[in-house]
Amino acid sequence: MEILIDTHIFLWLASNPDKLSKKHLALLQARKNRLYLSAMSIAEVMIKQSIGQIEISFDILKACKAMEINLLDFDVVSAMKLGTLPMYHKDPFDRMLIVQAMTHHMAFCTVDRKMELYIDDGLELL
């Protein structure tokens, strides 16, 4: 299964895996699954770090490589889908992740319960 991981899931996996549920940890560690981190998640972390909202003590790209997480660029098709995505969730980074998961037919790993509102729109949640 191809899985797009939410920003907080990546941060927990990289620096505090105890915060992950056993279910999520098992899915993320299963060799049969391919994990992806969006360029939008990296942008979100870099912006939040630059304004002092979070602090990370590791290199994101090195962590992705070490954990065998693939990087996913934000593409034009996903950008266009933002225009038709219902406004259940107002956070622009989360909205970009939602459309990427939908466009690329990936399951989305998150603990954000607002994402459940998009299941009827085609979002597969883990």
N, C-alpha and C positions, 0 to 999 in steps of 0.2 A: 504494500500500500504506500502511496505517496502522501506525505503529511507535511503541511505547512504549519510551522509552530509560531504561536503568538510571541510577541516580544518578551513578556514576563516569563513565559515558559522557557525560552532560551536563556534568559538571565538566571533563572533558578537552576536550570540544568547545568549551566557553566559555573555557577558559584555557590549554590545552595540547594543541591538536589533533594535534601530532606523536606523541602517545601512542596515537592511534587507528590501527588497521590500515588499509591502503589500501581493503580491502573495506568496512569499517564507514564510513570517511569518504565513500566513493562513495555508499553507501546513504543516509547522512545528508544529503548535499548534493544528491541527485537531486530535482529539482523535482516529479517525479511522486509522491513519497512525502510523507505528512503525518506530522510528528513530534509526539509528545506527551510531556510531563513530568508525572508524577503529583504531586499535592499531598503524597503520602507521601514523595517524594524531597525536596521542599522542607522538610518537617518533619524528615527525617533530617539534612539539612545544617544546619538551624537549631539542632537539638539538639547535634550534634557541634561546631558553632562555639561554642555557649554554654558547653560544658564543656572547650573548648580542644583538641579532637581535630583539628580542621581550621581553616584560616583562608581565607576567600574575600575577594577584593578587588574584587568587582563586585556589582552589584544583580541578583539572580536574575531578577526580573520583567522588567527592562529587557533583560537578555541574551536571555530567551525571546522577547520581542517582536522584537528585532533579528535573531534567527536564525529567526524565524517558527515557533517551537515553541509548540504549543497546550498549555494547562494542562488537566489531567484531575483533577476532584474524585474523592475516594474515596466510593463509593456503597454503599448498603445491600446490593445484590445481591452485590457483591464481598466485603463484610464477611461475609455469610452463607456464602459459598463457603470462607472460611477454616476453617470447621468440618469440612469434608470433604477438605481438601487434605492429601495425605500429608506426613509430617514429614521429608522428605529434607533440607530446608533449615530450619535453626532460627532464622535471623535474621528477626525480625518485619517489618522493612521490606521485605526481599526477598520474603517470603511475600505481603505485601500487593500488591507489584508483580506477582507471578506471577498472582494471582487477577484483578487488573485486566486484564492482558493477555488472559487466558482469557475472562473475562466479556465484554469489549468486542471480542473476536475480532481482536486486534492481534498483530502480530509483536513479539517482545521483543528488543531490542538490548542485549547484555551480553557481557562476557568471563568472567563467572563460570561455570565449568564445572559447578558443582553444579546449575545450572539444567537441564542436559541430562537429569537424572533425571525431569523433569516432561514430557518430550516425549510419552511414552505417555499422559499425562493430558490432552493437548491443547495444550500450550504450543508455539508456533512460535518457534524461536530464530533469530536472525541473528548 
